Amino acid sequence: MPLITFEGIDGCGKSTQILMLKDYFEKKGIKCSVFREPGGTKIGEEIRRILLDNADSPMDPKTEFLLFAASRAQLVSQEIKPRIKAGEFVILDRYIDSSVAYQGFGRGLGKKIVTFINEFATDLVYPDLTFYIEIDEKVFEERKREKKDRIESEGIEFIKKVIEGYDQISTASRFVKVDGKMEQDQLFRVIIEKIKENFKV
Ligand code: TYD
């Protein structure tokens, strides 16, 4: 049943926390699957390549969003729905909120249309719990990778808008905001507390 998502700007440390959480569930004998967005299916991974390839610049923001939505629709129907129906835990490295923050706010498409198409793409499959790992643009700059994909190549002004987007949407009750500047083990302890509180595991 439970769908848990991780959100935050590039470099916030999502992937490490997701690996730790998967490990935690496995040690307890709880079945869980992890998927990343864009991607997670054969079609999704092909869409991912187009989305992140620097050679695909410039890409119209609408094209960009609809590709993210297409990858998401495939992931929901092919992997997420059957698993949550079977009572498995599903952990997602990014989901609907990434599109609201990056395309809605970052690209300026607006929250309304992004939410509408997200709902269409996912058949209203909402996360039960969403961890928003917060870092500011200064930490983002410090952690930036050498080799950047098409979206990471955007400047600091873009990231500031994405952060503003996350700040606005993360007030909803399914969100848990955690401080991405914390040391990884400490951060994981905070996450596990929330997992235990919500799912009695
Ligand atoms: P990825 O390498 O997975 O980034 P990260 O490791 O930081 O999660 O690349 C995904 C990129 O796509 C990332 O820059 C965020 C962006 N993105 C969107 O702009 N919109 C979306 O809906 C999703 C899912 C990702």
Residues whose N, C-alpha, C, O or C-beta is under 5 A from the ligand:
A	BS01	TYD	I9 D10 G11 E37 P38 F68 R94 Y95 S98 S99 Y102 I151 E152
